Amino acid sequence: MFLPYIHVNLEEEKYKELRKQLELDYYNICEQLKFHIENSEDGFIHTSNGVFIQIRSKDFKPYTPIYSNIYKKYVSDKNHAFYFRKEFMRYIRSIS
């Protein structure tokens, strides 16, 4: 299903709350990733969610692992990317 595009300028006042939530999501996800690296059984990063964004694996075989100079080890066997969650689109449509 294709929806009409919506131009989002985070500098506009009507997107102020969205801008704040995206920033909160980003730093929350950073904390989740740090926790995964330090505490998960395999020591890798895993899918982590905010309200509007998430990070999850995006790689395909052959995998390109991520090496951390901070932890001096591989922290993932795959590359990861940020994605918008469906809640993001619902919110955008509700205020547009």
Secondary structure, DSSP 8 states (H G I E B T S, - for coil): ---------TTSGGGHHHHHHHHHHHHHHHHHHHHHHHHSTT-----EE-SSEEEEE---SS---EEETTTTEEEESS-EEEEE-HHHHHHHHHH-
